[in-house]
């Protein structure tokens, strides 16, 4: 059921949600969290569709905020959706016109579900410091997407704007790669001497993956650009030979290991809804993501920022062993790494033991619009 409200207020929107639920015979929402989405007209359709898909696994009240500060008159127009394709959740699309666009937090606050977590997501342009943004202050988790930004800020600005609870879908896209690489190193006890990551130009996921590998393996990582799509390969030089995971077509990957036949593995570029569902699965601080940011040095930032969208060229990232030298400064680590028995341990812990002398190693861009779920 869809109900349109023009020149309305937050109180009237809340009342409309209650009335629609009563008409449908539902006494409660059944939602377990509030998902606030701040976006623009161009991206809101894809963001709402992804949020609806994610709400099937995590029933949510979805609040889409579309600011229109250029409008001459202040006002609030809303579209309330309950039931049908929404499943157990509900959604409100709000257009904030004029001066009201600067007070989105005041509009959203009365619509937050009581006693449930709040997550704010910027599917396109995002603030440099999400935790200090008006809608970011309402949330315990803040999700950005570096791949969805048309005019990306420098990597240094993004690093300095990090606060516990922040995450980026560029990091989420690395999960399958990290899992497979960790599993491959678990099968072959050897010493890793160097790493090369290849990906298309301006792919933030490849940067994070390269830094993670350099940090966990303690070796220099060379980041090379090619035509893509997304991340196309990771090559590990070891004492036993080369381990490679390549995916030239964005669908099927080939895992090559010394003295073993090549294996085809599914490594499809995931949809935006799948990425969002994964991020909503846990609402605590992502300690591994924080540590990756802490291990990026100023030298790495300069090298990464120099990669230009011209012919393929390599950039070497040498991760420091002293996180205090990185852009996050000497802030103490806020969280301990997860134990090996916790969910996603293989992906989170990674190949931490594959250092020299170790006995055993541990382990969408726009297409027909702005559907960026499968960016790497």
N, C-alpha and C positions, 0 to 999 in steps of 0.2 A: 504494500500500500504506500502510495506517495501523496504527500500533502505539501502544497506550496503556501508559504507565508511571506507576504510582502510588507515592508516597513514594519517589522515586528521587533520583539524583544526576546531576551534569553528566557524570561519567565513564560512567555507565550509558547516558545519552542518546547520548554520542559512540559508545559501543559498538553501540548499536542502529542508528545511522545506517550504520555499517560493515557490520553484519550484513545489513541490508535491501538495501544496494547489492550485496553479494555474492550474495544470493538472486536479485536482478534481473540479475546478470551484468555489472554495471558496476563497473570497478575504481576509477574516480575520479569525482568529483562533476561536473566540467565547469563549476563555478561560477566566476565572475570577481570576485565581491564577496560580502561578508556584509551583509545588510540587517537591522538590529535595529529592531524596532517595539515601542515602549512604549505601551500603550493599556489600555483597560478592557474588561469583558465586552460592554458595549453596542456598542462600535465595532470589536471585533477581527475580526468576520466580514467587514465591508466592507474593512478594512485588508488582511486576508490575501488577499481576492479581488483587490484592486488590485495587491498585490505579486506574486501569481501571474501576473497578466497582464503586468506589467512584466518579470518574469523570462523571458518568452519572447524579449524583446529583449536583456535583460541577465541571463543565468543567474546565480542567486543562491542562497545559503543564507539562508533567511528564519528569523529567530529572533523570535518574538512573545512579549513579556514582559507578563503580566497580573498586577499586584500585588494581593494580598488581605491587607493588613495587619490587617484587622479579625478575621481568623480566630484562634481561641484557641491553635492549635498551629502550630508552624513545620513546613514541609515543602514539597516540590516535586513537583508532578504535571505530567506532560508528555504530549504527543500528537505523535508523529513521523509525518510524511507524506513519502513519496518516490515519484516516478513518477506515472503516470496524468495527472491534470489539472495536476500540478506541472511537467510538461515536463522539461527537463534539470535543474531545480533541486530543492531539498528544503526542507522547512519543519518547524520545531519550535514548537509552541505550549506555553508554560510558564506555569503558575500558581504564583506564589510566595506562600505562606501565612504569616501571622504575622510574626515578626521577620525572616524571610528576605526579605520584601519590601523591606527597607531595604538589602539587599546584592545587588541585581540584577546589578551589574557583576561580582561574584565568581562568580555562576552562569553568566553569559554568556561570560566570558573564555575558559574551556577549549573553548568551542564555536566560536570564531571560526576561519575558514579561515586557514591560515598564508600569509603573503606576498601577501595580497590586501587591497584597501581595505575599510574598514568605513564604512557609512553608518547613522546613527541617525535614525529618523523618529518623530515624535509626531503621529499623525493627529487627535487630539482635544486634550485639555489638554496644555500643554507648559510647561516651566520658563521662568522669565523670562530666565535666563542658560543657554541650552542647552549651551554649551561647558564650564560648570562642573558640570553634572549628572553623576551617576555613569556613566550610559550614554553621555552626550555626550562624556566624556573619552576613550572608546574609539574615537571616530569621527573621520575626517578631514572628513566632510561631515555636517551636521546639518540636518534638514528639519523645519520646523514648519508649522502651518496655522492662521492667525489666524481663518479662517472656521469652524474646527471647535471653537473655544473657547466654552463656554457663559458663562463669566464672564471676559471678556477683561481683561487688565491694561491700564493706560493705555498710550498710544502711547509716552510718554516712557520708561517702564520697558522696553518692548521695544527701543527704540532704544539705550538705555544697555547693554542686555544683549547687544548684537551683538558677535560675534567673527568673524574671517576663517574662512570655511567654513560659516557659517550661511546659510540661505536659507529662504524661506517660500513655500508654494504660492500665496499671494495674489499674489506677484510673478510666478510662473510663469503664472498665468492672464492676465496682461497681455500676454504675448508676441504673440498674434495681433493685438491692438489696436495695439501698438507697430509691428509689421511693416507693417500696412496704412497707418497714419498716416505712417510714414516714406516708404513708396512713393508716397503721394499728394502729399507735399510735394516729392518728387524730380521729379514731373511738372509742377509749377507753380512756377517761380522767382518768389517774391514775399516780402514781409515780413509776418510774423505779428505782429499787434498785441494779441491777447488770445485766451484759451482758456476754454471752459466744458465741464466734464465732468458728466454726469448719471448717477446710479446710485441703487439702492435704499439705504435707511438701513443703517448699520453694514456697509458693504461695503469691506473693507480694500484690495481690488484697485483700487478707484477712487481711493483716497487715494494709493497708490503711483504710479498712472498720472498723476494730477494733478501730483504733485511732479516726476516724470520730465519731463513736458512743460514745466513751469515752468523747470526746470533747463536743459534742452537748448535751449529757445527764448528764454529770458531775458525772459519776460513773466509778468504775474500770471495766475493760473488760478482760476476760480470753480468750486467744487464744489457742485453742487445735488443735492438728493435727490428721488426720485420713487418710484413703486410698483415699479420694476424690471421684469423680473427682472435682477439683477446690474447690470452697466454697460449703460446704455441708449443712450448717445450721447456723442460728442465733437464740439464745434463750434469751428473755428478761424476767427477774424476776421482777414482779410488785406487788403492793399491791392487785390487783384484781386477780392475778394468772399469769401463764406463757403465754407469747406470743412467738410463735416459727414460724420460716419460714425455712423449711427444703427441701433440694433438693438432694437426695442421688444418682440420676442417671444422673444428668447434663441436664435433659430435663424438667421435670415437678416438680413443688414445691408444698408443702402443707402448707397452712397458718392456724395455730391453735390459737384461741383466747378464753379467758374464756367465758363460757356460750353461745358459738356460735358453730355451726357445722364446722368441718374442710372444708376448701375450697381448691380445686386444682387450681393453677394458672400457667400460662405459664412463665417459667423462663429458657428458653433454652440458652445454652452457645453460644454466638454470634460469627459469622465469623469475620475474620480480616477486610474484606471490610466494614462491618457494624460499627465496632469500628472506623475505619478511617473516614468514612462518618460523624459520630457523632462529631469527633474532628474538622473536617473542617467546621462544621456548624457555629461555632463562632471562631473568630480569635483574640478576646481580651484576656486579662489575666484571667485565671481561679482563682478567688479570694478564692473559697472554698478549692481548692487543695493547694493553698499557705498556708492557715490557718491550714489545716491538718498537713502540714509539720512543721509549726511553733509550733504546740502543741505536737510534739513528743519529749520526754525528753531523755537525755543521758541514764537514767535508762531504759527507754523503748527500746532504741537501743541495750543495752547490753542484755536485756532479749530476744529480738527477735533474735539476732545473735546467742544466745545459743541453739536455737531450732535446733536439729540435725535430719537428715533423718533416724531415727531409730524408735522404737515403738512410738505410739502416746503419746504425753506428753503435758500438758498444760503450757502456759506461760501467766502471768498476766501483762497486760499493764495498768498502772495508768497514765492517761493523766494529765499533770500539768495544773493548772489554770493560771500559769504565763508563757507565751510563751517565755519570755526572758531566761528561764532556758534551752530551747531546743537547738539543734545543730545549728539552724539558728540564735541564739543569740538574742540580744535585738533590732533587726532591726524593725522600725515601720511598721505597716501594711500599705501596699501601696494602698489598695482598700477597699471600704466598701462593705458589703454583698449586694446581689441583693434584691430588694423588692419582696414581695410575688406575685405581679402581673406579674413578668417577666417570660419568658419561663423557663421551668425546675426548677421552684421555689421549688416545692415539693422535688425534688432530691437534690437541692443545699442547701436549708435552713435546711432540715432535721428536726428531732424531737428536736428542740432547746428548746421547752418549757417544756419538760418532766422531769423537775428537782424536787427535794423535795419541797413540798409545792405549786407546780404549780397547777393552777386550771384546765388547759387543756394542753396536750402535743402537740408540733408541730410534728410535725412529729417524643490462643489454643495451648495446648502443642503439641509437635511433634506427628503427626499421619501419617505414611506413608510418611514422609519427614519433612519439617519444617513449617507446616501450623499451626501457634500458635494463631489464632484469638480467639479461645474460651478457653483461659487459665483458667478463673475462673469457 
